[in-house]
Amino acid sequence: MLQVNFLRQNKEEALKRLAVKHFKQPGLVDEIIALDDERKKLQAEFDNTQAKVNTASKDIGKLMAQGKKEEAEVLKQAVAEHKSALEPLKQQMAATEKKLTDTLIQLPNLPSALVPEGKSPEENEVIREGGIRPQFDTPPLPHWDLAKKYNLIDFELGNKITGSGFPVYMHKGAKLQRSLIQYFLDYNTEAGYTEYLPPFMVNEDSAYGTGQLPDKEGQMYFVTEDKYYLIPTAEVPVTNIYRDSILRAEDLPVKMTAYSPCFRREAGSYGKDVRGLNRLHQFEKVEIIQVVEPEKSYETLDEMVNHVERLVQSLELPYRILKLCGGDMGFASAITYDFEVYSAAQERWLEVSSVSNFENFQANRMRCRYKDAAGKTQLVHTLNGSSLALPRILAAILENHQSADGIKIPKVLQSYFGSHVIE
């Protein structure tokens, strides 16, 4: 959530940066400032009335002590009138405060000055590419055919049990999935991240804290009776570990990693985007999260991008890194780098990770702060990244490492998987 004082002091800059995200309701900025003016006016009126009550109450005591009962009674009537005005003011203040908050949370995070302009994914900036695209003597099979050929994943069975987008992994497919999860977690913990296993459902406060609400409400599965949301990513429960917390400067950075299943409705997806493992309603992912001092967040962002890049490289996959343009960025992000791996059979790039800096946007919603060296309390910055998302990584391994002898397992996974090939 953006801060009202920032919007007041930097209105034109805020509008300029919101335009980079192609935000369609810039008028909300003026509405927020007007509501804040009203809130301040009501607060001043309330404080002034309360001060009159306090002063008159003291004077009543003095008058009574002096035996001036009639004058005291006049003041008592005035106090009663002032007190009767306080309750309506309280109600007006509460209503204005709620309206201000409800309007403020509709504003997305402001994009960093580093974010390129653009409206669509086609305008994202390619930062660099790596890896080698495999060459095949015959057309490579797509992962859904490979999964059937080697009895790794049953999409039809998942459709029977639940519905489309809920595949069943089996035999060596399940083992490869488990191997990837364990490797990702080990890779992250060796880099200093502390592992967590969080709840897979969260309450409304947690979903609000990381910016899923109100932006992505329609994309999350909701447990109606208990009012819990199935998590779309481990970012939500893990980042909320520090909701309503005040950290010490020496506690930072906080580095966390977690495995979780992820649940997303993916409404509106169709065609080739949903074939096989391309887009699922339930999938597995390992996440990395950092909570850092504000002046170190962009240095940390670079560190996290490099961390994920080395992980993708270790899987021997062709990849590229994109800096997202304003129109393709998420609601809560100040800047995002996407990782894509090349699908040899589909001849297209598949997103497997997003690494984002949220600056203080999530921290402000979660009230996550720290005391700096001078003892001043201020908001932290939060960052997160996929390290990595499983479905498309698995698809890319199957497609890029297929051969006449089977599917070759990347060297870093062989000790986890227990073999160098799927035959």
N, C-alpha and C positions, 0 to 999 in steps of 0.2 A: 504494500500500500504506500502511495506517495504521501509526503508530509505537507500539510497545509501551508506551513511557513515557507517551504521551498517554493510552492506554487505562487504564493504572494510575492516573494522577492525575485522570482525568475519566471514570471508569467510568459513573456514572449519566447524565452528559451524553451520552456516546457511545451508550448504550442508548436514550436518548430520541430522539436524532437518527437512529439506525438504524431506529427505529419509524416515523419519518416516511417512510422509503423502503420500509416494510413488509417489512423483512428478516425472513426466516422462521427464522433460526438464531441468535437473540441469545445462546444459551448458549455460543457460540464465544468470546465475550469472556472469560467465566470460565475457559474451557479454555486460552485464550492466556495469561492471567495465571498460571495454574497451571503451564503449561509453562515460562514464563519463570522462575518460582520454582525449578523443577527445574533449569533451565539454570544459574541463578546458584548453586544448591547444589553442582552438579557442578563448576562453575568454581572455587568456593571450595575444594572438596576437592582438585581438581587442583593449584591454586596452593599449597595448604598442603603437599601431598605433594612437589611440586617444590622448595619452599623447604627441606624436610627433606633432600632429596637434595643441594641446593646447600650447605647448612650442613655436612652430614656430610662431603661431599667436601673442603671446606676443612679440616675437623678432621682428616681422614685425612692430608692433606699435612703438617699440623703434627706429628701423632703420629709419622709416618715420619721427619720431620726430627729428632725427639727420640729416635728409636730405639725407640719403643714399638710394635713390630710387632704384638704380640698384640692390643693395644687397637685398633690400626688395622684388623686383620682382622675384628674384631667389627663395627666400623663399616661395613666393606665389605659384610658380609652384610646389614646393615640397609639400606644403599644399594641393594643388589640387590633386596631385597624391595620397597622403595619404587618403584624403577624398574619392577618387574613390575606394580605396581598402576597405573602411569600409562597404559599402553596401553589397558586396558579402560575407564578413565575417559575417554580420548580418544574411544573408539568410542561410549560412552554420550552424551558431549557432542555429537558429530556427529549421532547419531540424534535426540537431543532438539531440537537446532537445526533439523534438517530438518523435523521434525514441527511445530515452532513456526512456521517459515516457511510450510509447506504449509497450516497452519490460518489463519495471518494473511492470506494472499492470498485467502482465501474471503470476507473482509469487504469490502463495497463502500465507496467513499468516503463520508464523512459529509456529508449535505446542509448547505448554508449555512442560517443562521437566516432568510435571506430566502426560502427555498423554501416555497411554500404546501403545506398538507397535502392529501391526496387520493390515491385509489387508481388512477384511470383517466384517459385523455386528456380525458374530458368534464369533469374537474375542474381542468384547466389554466386559468391565469389570463390572460385577454386583456389585454395591456398597452395596445395601441393598434392602430388600423386606418388605412390610407391608400390612396390611389388611388381611381379611379372604376370601378365595374363597368359594362361596356359594355351598351348597349341594342340589341336587334335587332328588326327587323320580322318576321322569321321565326325559328323555332328554330335556334340555332347548331349547327353540326356538331361532333361530338367530334373530338379531334385524330387518332384512328386513321382516321376517314373522310377528314379533310383531307389526311393523309399519303398516302392512296391516290389521292385526287382529283388532287393536284398532283405525284404520283410522288416523294415525299420520303423515305419510309421503307417498307421491305418487311419486315413481321413474319413472313410465311410463309417467305420466303427465309432469314431468320435461323434459323427453326425447322428448316429443311432442313439448313443448314450445321452448326448446333450443337444447338440446342434452344430451347424456349420461354424467353423472357427475354433473348435475344441478337439484337436487331434489326439490320438492315442499313440504314444511312443512305446515300442516293444523291442525285446531282445537287444541286439547290439545298438539299436537306435536309442533305447532308454539308457543304455550304458554310456554311449557317446554324450548324450545330454548331461548325465551325471558327471562325467569326466570333465566336461567343459566348465560346469558350475564349480567343481572343486578346484580346478586349475585357476580360474578367475579369482576365486577367493584367496587362494594361496599367493597368487601374484600380487594382490592388493595388500594383504597383511604383511608380506615381505617388504613392501614399500612404506610400512608404517601406519597403515590403516587398521583400526580396531574393528573386529567383526561383530556384527549384531544379527540377531534373528528376531525381527520385529513382528508385531501382530499384522495380520493380513487384512484386517478391517480397521477403519478409523472413525472417530466421531466427527461431527460437523466442525468443531473448533480446529481440529488438525487439518482437515481438508481446506478450510479457510486460510489457515496459517501459511501454507505453502503456495496458495494462489489457485488451487483447483476449483474452489468456489469463490465467486459465482461463475467463473469463466467456463469450466468444463463439466458443469453439473449434468448435462445431457449425455456425456460420454462415460459417466461412472455408473456402475451397478449399485443399486441402493437397496438395503435391507429395511423394508418399510416399518415393520413392527418395532425394531430396535433403533432405528434411525442411524445405522452405521453404513459407511461406504466401503465397498471392496476396493482395495488400493489399485491405482493405475501404475504405480511404481513404488519401490521401497523408499524413494526420496521423501514421500509424505510422512510415514511414521518415524523414520530415522531423523529427519530434520527437526521434527516436533519433539524429540527428546529434550531439546533445549528451549522449548516454548516456556515463557514466563520465568526466564532464568537470567541471572546476572553473573557472568563469568569474570575471572581475573585475567589480566593481560598475560600472566605467565601460564594460564591454561590453554592459550591459543598458540598454534592452530589446533582445532579439533578435527581429526581425520577418522572417518567412519566408512565402513563398507558393509553391505548386506545383500544376501540372496533373498529373492521373494518371487512367488508367482505374481503376475500382473493381470488385471482384468480391465478390459476396455470394450465398450460397445461398438466402437468404430462405425458409427452410423454414417451412411452415405458412401461407404467404400464399395467398389464393384469392379468387375472385369479382371484384368490381369493382376491388379493390385491385391486381390484376395486369393489368388490361386496358390494352392499348397501352403507353404509356411510364410508367404509374403505378408499376410496381415491376419492376425488371430485375435480372438476375444479373450483367450487365456494363453499366456506365455510366461517363460521364466527369464529373469534378468538379474544380473549382479550390478549393484550401484556403488558409486563412491560419492561421498559428501564431505565438504570441508566448511568449517566455521572459522573465520579469520578476522584479523584486524583490517579495517577499511583500506589503509594505505598499501596493504599487501595482497589485495584480492586479484589484481590483474597479473601480478607475478605468479600467484597461485593458479590462475586460469591457464597460463602458459605451461606450468608444471603438470597440470592435470591433462592437458591436450597431449603433451609429450608422453605421459604415462600411458594413455590409451593408445597412442600411435605405436609404441613399442609392443603393446599387447597384440594389436592387430598384425603387426609385422611377424610376431612369433608364430602366428597361425599360417604363415606362408600364403597370404591372400593378397591379391591386387586391391588397392584401396585408394581413396582420395579424401581430402579434408576440405570442407566448405565453410566459409564464413557466411552465415545467413544474412540476407538482406532484410530490411525493416519489415516488409510486407509478409515475410515467411517466418517471422519470429513468434515465439510463444508469448502469452499474456504477461507472465511474471519475469521474463528474461530481459537483462540489459544487453547481453551479447551472447551468441550461441555459435559454436562450431559443431558441424555435423560430420560424422565419419560414414562413408559409404564403401561397401565392398562390391567388386564386380561379379555379376552372375554370368558365368560362361555360357550356359545354355540359353538363358533368357536374353542375353546380350543387353543388360541394363544394370544400372547401379542400384544397390539396395542399402538403405540407411540402417546402420547397426548401433550407432551411438550419437548422443547429443551431449556436449559438454558446455555448461552455461554458468555465467556469473549473474547472480540476481542482485548484486550490490546489497543495499539495505532494505529492499522491497519486501522480502519474506520476513526479515528480522523485525521490521516495523509492525507487520501483522501479528507476529508471534510474541512481540515484546521480548526479544532476545537481545541482551545488552552485555557490555563488559565495562570494567573500570580500567581506564588507561593508566599509564605510569604516573600521571598527575592526579589520579584519583577521580577524574571526571567520568561519569557514566554516559556511554554513547552506544549506538547500534552497531552490531557486528555486520559483516558481509557474509553471505552464504553462497556456495557453489555446489554443483553436482554434475555427475556424468555417468553414462552407461558404461559399464566395464565388465562385461558387455551384455547386450541383448541377445538371447539365444537363437530365436527361430531363423533369422536371416543369416546369422553366422553359420549355423548348422547347414542351411541350404547352400551357402557359398562353399563350405568345405566339401559337401557331397558333389557339387557340380564342378568345382575347380580341381579337385583331387581324384576325379574318376579316371580309371584306366582299364585296359583290357584285363588286368589281373584283379580288379576290384577297386575299392576306394581307399586311397592311401591316407593314413592318419598322420597329421603333422607331428614332427619329432617331439615337441614339447608335451604332446598329449599321450604319447605312446606308453609311458609308465603309468598313467592314470587309466588308460583304456585297456592295457594289458596285451596289446597287439599293434602291429604296424600297418595292418590292412583289414578292411572288411571284405570278405570274400562271399 
